[in-house]
Amino acid sequence: MVMKIVAAGLAGSLLVASAAFAAETSTTTTTTVRGDTTAASYQGDWRASKLSGVKVYNNNNENIGSIDDLVTDKEGRIKAVVVGVGGFLGMGQHLVAIPFDQVKFSDQPVAANTASTAPASGNTSPTTPPSSTTTGAATGTTSSSTSHASHWYPDHAMVNATKDQLKQMPEFKYSE
């Protein structure tokens, strides 16, 4: 009688072990993990959590708001940037959703648009950064881009609209 119980226990153990082995084999063959997940492999990319709060400027380098949120689809692609326009300390802010392809990001500092802070070289282009920046980088785009890229976020975003145009857009509301 004891021999029958031991044999039944052994047979049951083999069935459970083979089922567990088959389940383990099927899950490991369908799961693939990229091997290059070090921070160096993402150099130059930005963290979504760091984009919130980035200032938004128009083509005249006027501060028109800041990024409040990013809206993604189910595959993780960014569809829209939610920008807070106006208000004071977050109160009275008008949220608008701007399609992601209409927002341009820049690693370069915003050029001043006043005469007192214009570059001394005589170049009055509003998109040219001043010759000395607060980042401590040497002149030239490569070193300044590298400096901002190490922070995992851009310096600012640009949209082709005025503050008044954005305030006239329909307010973006989060649906429950």
SVG drawing of the C-alpha trace seen along z (x, -y; Angstrom):
<svg xmlns="http://www.w3.org/2000/svg" viewBox="-15 -98 49 100">
<polyline fill="none" stroke="black" stroke-width="0.4" points="0.0,0.0 2.8,-2.4 4.4,-1.6 1.3,-2.6 1.1,-6.0 4.8,-6.7 4.4,-5.8 1.2,-8.0 3.1,-10.9 6.1,-10.4 3.8,-10.4 2.0,-13.5 5.2,-15.3 6.4,-14.5 3.2,-15.9 3.4,-19.1 7.1,-19.5 6.6,-19.0 3.7,-21.5 5.8,-24.1 8.7,-23.5 6.5,-23.9 5.0,-27.2 8.5,-28.5 9.8,-27.7 6.9,-29.4 7.2,-32.6 10.9,-32.9 10.8,-32.4 8.1,-35.1 9.8,-37.8 12.7,-39.7 14.7,-42.3 17.0,-44.8 20.5,-44.4 21.5,-48.1 19.6,-49.7 22.4,-51.7 22.1,-55.5 24.8,-55.9 22.5,-54.2 19.9,-56.9 22.3,-59.9 20.5,-62.9 17.0,-61.6 14.7,-63.4 12.7,-62.2 9.0,-62.9 8.9,-63.7 11.4,-66.5 9.4,-68.1 6.7,-69.2 7.4,-72.8 9.6,-73.6 8.8,-77.1 7.1,-77.7 8.0,-80.6 6.6,-81.9 8.5,-83.0 9.2,-86.4 10.9,-84.7 8.0,-85.8 7.2,-83.5 3.7,-82.3 3.4,-79.5 4.8,-76.2 4.3,-72.6 1.8,-71.1 1.5,-67.6 2.0,-65.2 -0.8,-63.2 0.2,-59.8 -1.7,-57.1 -1.8,-53.5 1.4,-52.7 3.3,-55.5 3.6,-58.0 3.2,-61.6 0.1,-63.0 -0.2,-66.4 1.5,-68.8 -0.7,-70.4 0.4,-74.0 -0.7,-76.3 -1.2,-79.8 -1.6,-82.9 -2.5,-82.8 -0.4,-83.4 1.3,-80.7 -0.9,-78.1 -4.1,-79.8 -6.3,-81.1 -4.2,-79.1 -5.8,-78.3 -4.8,-74.8 -4.6,-74.1 -3.6,-71.0 -1.2,-71.6 -0.5,-68.7 3.0,-67.4 4.2,-68.0 3.5,-71.7 5.9,-72.0 9.6,-72.4 12.1,-71.8 15.5,-73.5 18.6,-72.8 19.9,-76.3 19.0,-79.1 16.4,-81.6 17.9,-84.7 17.0,-87.9 14.6,-90.1 15.5,-93.5 18.2,-95.9 20.0,-95.9 20.7,-92.2 21.3,-91.9 24.7,-90.4 27.4,-93.0 28.5,-91.4 25.8,-93.4 23.8,-90.3 20.2,-91.1 18.6,-87.9 16.1,-86.9 16.9,-83.2 20.7,-83.5 21.7,-82.8 23.9,-85.3 27.7,-84.7 27.9,-84.0 25.4,-81.8 24.7,-80.9 25.4,-77.2 29.1,-77.9 29.5,-76.2 31.8,-77.5 30.4,-79.2 29.1,-76.8 26.1,-74.4 27.9,-71.2 29.1,-71.9 25.9,-73.7 23.7,-70.8 25.9,-68.3 25.5,-70.4 21.7,-70.4 21.4,-66.8 23.1,-65.6 20.2,-67.1 17.6,-64.9 15.4,-67.8 15.4,-70.6 16.0,-74.3 12.6,-75.4 9.8,-74.7 8.6,-76.9 5.1,-77.2 3.9,-79.4 1.2,-81.3 0.8,-84.2 -0.4,-84.1 -3.7,-85.6 -4.2,-83.0 -3.6,-80.2 -6.0,-81.8 -8.7,-81.8 -8.3,-78.1 -10.7,-75.7 -9.7,-74.8 -8.2,-71.3 -10.0,-69.4 -9.1,-66.0 -12.1,-63.6 -12.6,-61.1"/>
</svg>
